[in-house]
Amino acid sequence: MRIELEDAPRNTALMRVIGVGGAGGNAINRMIDEELEGVDFISANTDAQALGQSRAANAIQLGKKLTRGLGAGARPGIGRQAVAEDADEVRTALDGADLVFIAAGMGGGTGTGAAPVVGEIARELGALTIAVVTRPFSFEGKRRMRQAEQGLAELRRTVDTMIVVPNDRLLPVVGKGTTFTDALKKADEVLLNATRGISDLIRVSGDVNVDFADVRTVMSSCGAALMGSGFGRGEDRALKAAQDAITSPLLDNISILGAKGVLINITGGSDLTIDEVTDISSRVAEEAGDEAEIIFGTVLDSTMEEEIRVTLIATGFDDRVERRAGSPVIRPTFAPRPAESDYEEPVIRKAVGDSSPAGTRTRPERMPRRRPVQALEATGAGSGARGSPFPPVNAGTAPPSQAGLTRARPARARPPETRAATASKAASMVIRAREGGASELELPTFIRR
């Protein structure tokens, strides 16, 4: 007799983090260095040299035939084709995961082009898929920013929740004089905190536990999300951490008011009190509004005595996030109106006594406006042999009289003494001309009698 035993149920969700592209691979290395626990790490890249520096247990080279390990050349199309070439390997690496984090930097080739495809694969496997990605610095150029926006639009459609970290918002945090390398490390740290803030709530048992089902409720099919983090110590540390989280620069000056769901991670030492937990959750709930579903949990960390860290993920308000944070919004394009229009725009109105329904679009009488060539063609000009001159437009009409062409000038009144002096001067000129032998026709017209 054969008896089959069912697999023992897992007591926690299986979580995997996949870094896509160079920035995603750097974030994975940072998470490993910080000993992020409870997750499996995967690194995927078209650049074989960068992939060789990955500390992830599972490294996937994308597009072996297409790119030959030389990268995508900042072309998202190449990144998209590369992941399609090795989609089966990606699918095998993600299979069985309950929660998949996708870490990537938008604007380049592999991360921008491949991350949306990875998200689509993860969701097809039934995993809750959360993308934590960065938007490039403004000084990296308009082309890179434009590619990032297009990549974010595609990624938004293939994952459950997308958390965008605008690198420009990190500049006030790192301060002036910070090197470019250190600024990028700060971006890696933000990706680490976002991943840890969610995974620790699921993995670590605290006084207030949050299970995977709670996280799925808040983050499944919620679209664009915002992340804020705050830190507090000393007196009123709880309220300070909560206030810093809801006013975090990473929120890009967007209020969490109106969010449909907010996930709160409260991390502290053994001295964390219930009053502090209540103060933090109440302050965040007050800011989010009455309609938001608040899910919070506590994580005890022995290294954080006398300190509190608050990490919040707000979801469910795509429109404001996309308009403010720059995620792409498809806007209609308007064709330029012709320079010469043969009609006026129709007006919606109802005239007195009109029996048509209200709001019917009625076109007013057209007033054609002809260009010069059209006017000539209307007279039949240009119908002769090629190269022959155009006849005058007024051909066949009587010529105007000479009087009609004479320009009338208004008479100017002159004083009597001026007229007398002028006449005397003209008479003297006539006498001198005749004495010199000039005939009547040789005299100037204005002094002839």
Stockholm file with secondary structure:
# STOCKHOLM 1.0

chainA/1-449         MRIELEDAPRNTALMRVIGVGGAGGNAINRMIDEELEGVDFISANTDAQALGQSRAANAIQLGKKLTRGLGAGARPGIGRQAVAEDADEVRTALDGADLVFIAAGMGGGTGTGAAPVVGEIARELGALTIAVVTRPFSFEGKRRMRQAEQGLAELRRTVDTMIVVPNDRLLPVVGKGTTFTDALKKADEVLLNATRGISDLIRVSGDVNVDFADVRTVMSSCGAALMGSGFGRGEDRALKAAQDAITSPLLDNISILGAKGVLINITGGSDLTIDEVTDISSRVAEEAGDEAEIIFGTVLDSTMEEEIRVTLIATGFDDRVERRAGSPVIRPTFAPRPAESDYEEPVIRKAVGDSSPAGTRTRPERMPRRRPVQALEATGAGSGARGSPFPPVNAGTAPPSQAGLTRARPARARPPETRAATASKAASMVIRAREGGASELELPTFIRR
#=GR chainA/1-449 SS CCCCCCCCCCSSCCEEEEEEHHHHHHHHHHHHHTTCCSEEEEEEESBHHHHHTCCCSEEEECCHHHHTTBCCTTCHHHHHHHHHHTHHHHHHHHTTCSEEEEEEETTSSHHHHHHHHHHHHHHHTTCEEEEEEEECCGGGCHHHHHHHHHHHHHHHTTSSEEEEEEGGGGHHHHCTTCCHHHHHHHHHHHHHHHHHHHHHHHHSCCSSCCCHHHHHHHHTTCEEEEEEEEEEESTTHHHHHHHHHHTCGGGTTCCCTTCSEEEEEEEECTTCCHHHHHHHHHHHHHHHCTTCEEEEEEEECGGGTTEEEEEEEEESCHHHHHHHHCCCCCCCCCCCCCSSCSSCCCEECCCTTCCSCTTCEECCCCCCCCCHHHHHHHTTTTCSSTTCCCCCTTTTSCCCCHHHHSCCCCCCCCCHHHHHHHHHHHHHHHHHHHHTTCCTTTSCGGGCC
#=GC SS_cons         CCCCCCCCCCSSCCEEEEEEHHHHHHHHHHHHHTTCCSEEEEEEESBHHHHHTCCCSEEEECCHHHHTTBCCTTCHHHHHHHHHHTHHHHHHHHTTCSEEEEEEETTSSHHHHHHHHHHHHHHHTTCEEEEEEEECCGGGCHHHHHHHHHHHHHHHTTSSEEEEEEGGGGHHHHCTTCCHHHHHHHHHHHHHHHHHHHHHHHHSCCSSCCCHHHHHHHHTTCEEEEEEEEEEESTTHHHHHHHHHHTCGGGTTCCCTTCSEEEEEEEECTTCCHHHHHHHHHHHHHHHCTTCEEEEEEEECGGGTTEEEEEEEEESCHHHHHHHHCCCCCCCCCCCCCSSCSSCCCEECCCTTCCSCTTCEECCCCCCCCCHHHHHHHTTTTCSSTTCCCCCTTTTSCCCCHHHHSCCCCCCCCCHHHHHHHHHHHHHHHHHHHHTTCCTTTSCGGGCC
//
